[in-house]
Each structure stands twice: as C-alpha cells, then as structure tokens.
Amino acid sequence: MALGNGLVARIERTVDFYGPGRPIPADELHARLHALDIVPDKDFTEFVGRWGGCFVGVSVHAWDNAELIGRETCIELTIEGA
C-alpha cells in the first residue's frame, strides 16, 4: 500500500467525519486524465480509488466529489491553472 497503514487510518477517520466522494476506479481515472496527457501518481490513484474527491484537511478533487468541496473536478482545476 503506497499510502501506509497509519496515514490510511487517519484519512479514514477524517473521511468518516466529512464524507467521501464517489470512489474512482483506476481505469476510469487513467482514461479521463489521458486526455490531458497526465499520468496520475500512484498515491492519488489509490486515494481517489478509496474515497473519491473529498476533504481531509485539504480538498482532494477528482469528480463526483463529496458535497463539502464542491463540483469542480481535478480536470477543470488543472485546465484553469494552466
């Protein structure tokens, strides 16, 4: 596991409090980011595969995010920042 057991336990507690987004399967993540020529980091892939886009002290965006962080996708935020 790339994230480590201690970190996963802390993230789980935070996600239980603030709420998860829709988990994003790795193949879906890779396919959607491929359009931007982006290869997602293995930790990001694992994170959104478990919890989707959600708040864990910082906002981690994917798509179909937890309500707390809004509807902006990681793709929209990447394009806006370019």
C-alpha positions, 0 to 999 in steps of 0.5 A: 500500500503506497499510502501506509497503514497509519496515514490510511487510518487517519484519512479514514477517520477524517473521511468518516467525519466529512464524507467521501466522494464517489470512489474512482476506479483506476481505469476510469481515472487513467482514461479521463486524465489521458486526455490531458496527457497526465499520468496520475501518481500512484498515491492519488490513484489509490486515494481517489480509488478509496474515497473519491474527491473529498476533504481531509484537511485539504480538498482532494478533487477528482469528480463526483466529489463529496458535497463539502468541496464542491463540483469542480473536478481535478480536470477543470482545476488543472485546465484553469491553472494552466 
